[in-house]
């Protein structure tokens, strides 16, 4: 008896429940899209920073070599 009342009540509210679940699913999908875009931009940023660091390390190495050569020339 109680189960029949619950089933009948839930059948009446089924369109509302489906609409509410659809709204929640849309929000979750939007959050997922934002997270994926955030992840893509961070990966791109990491790659760009890695390339910049490689260039700076190479420049630092070249500067040290030049510094040693200048120091040797000044000693003579």
Number of C-alpha atoms within 10 A of each C-alpha: 5 7 8 9 10 11 11 12 11 13 12 11 11 12 11 12 13 11 11 12 12 12 12 12 12 12 12 12 12 12 12 12 12 12 12 12 12 11 12 12 12 12 12 11 12 12 12 11 12 12 12 12 12 11 12 12 12 12 12 12 12 12 12 12 12 12 12 12 12 11 11 10 9 8 7 5
